[in-house]
């Protein structure tokens, strides 16, 4: 049996007067391939993530990262 329907708010809504029993197993196929593009634009990342007069020269050890985080916690 083929029953037409549409997706509404993420739920498949069947068209027509057909009612299926609760718990009925169904198979849903899409008439066209879904779009591969994201529906919402992502947030852009700015490079370099850490600004420096000499990019690539920062030595970010665990200790230095801890110092930076402590400095941020101390700021008002």
Buried (B, 14 or more C-beta within 10 A) or exposed (E): EEEEBEEEEEEEEEEEEEEEEEEEEEEEEEEEEEEEEEEEEEEEEEEEEEEEEEEEEEEEEEEEEEEEEEEEEEEE
